[in-house]
Amino acid sequence: MDVRLVKWYGDVVSESGDTAVVYWAAMSLGPLTLRSASALVYRAGHHAQSRSGLTSDPEPAPGSDGGLTWSCPGIGWTHGRWEPSPGAVERELWSGSLGCVRWACTHPMTHAEVTIAGASIRGRGYAERIELTVPPWRLPIDELRWGRAHLGLSSVVWIEWRGPEPLAIVVRDGLVSDGLISDTTIRDLSGEWSVDLAPGQIIVDATIGDRVLRVFPALRGVVPHATLGIHERKMLARATLRDAHGVEQASGWALHEVVRLRPADEGGG
């Protein structure tokens, strides 16, 4: 069965750390296509609140000015706007006989505003699109690490795949390079800069099954059980940009996550 997944991700974090994270996704399984949307709001000192559901809204797309306007009223998310952003990056992360993974970081750092359930969050935002033409459960990944940090005038994005075909890239202000990525430090291989991540606030801690089956209960018999067990932990944390000598250059907010696709005893690395 042919599988195609398109997912848009957007976020905004205010100066005080209030956060909104939104998704739009379309999964095609043969002739069947299902669209969903979700929105999460975290306010400092409170538990994150989320809502999700099926949607008929079309795929988001940047406008002629390069800005992104996107909303899903059916789940109470009535407005989202990401202003045009320099430094966009497109990259094919993986390809094989089964398909490929294409990633587009459309808005690395920009002013954004998201309104959910009548409450607006304004601040620095980020948006990206990812497309898979390979079933997610067939990717050579045991663990995925992803994050983005807005640090003064600089944006940093990182992606790491751990497993049979490892990948580790960092993107600073639109420039892509190989990187070294851990729970607490992101650095480029040249050693010219690094980002330190402070302990943060967990805003998502759930399996794919917990989240997806609420929206797509019919997938219980279609998607492999191991895929429904994929675990995601997303965190909001303060981050510090340092130069080659370890001197602080700027600080700001980071959103980052670890996604465990396979149990440790099944992993290839």
Protein Blocks (a to p, Z undefined) as FASTA:
>chain_A
ZZdddddddddddfkopacddddddddehjbccdddddddddehiacdddddddfbdcdd
ddfkopacdddfknopabdcddddehiacddfbdcfkbccddddfblbacddddeehiac
dddddddddddfbdfklpccfbdcdddddehjbccdddddedjbdcddddeehiacdddd
dfkbccdfklpaccdddddddfbdcdfklmmmmmmmmlmmmmcfklmmpccddddddddd
ddfkopafbdcddddddddfbdfklpgZZ
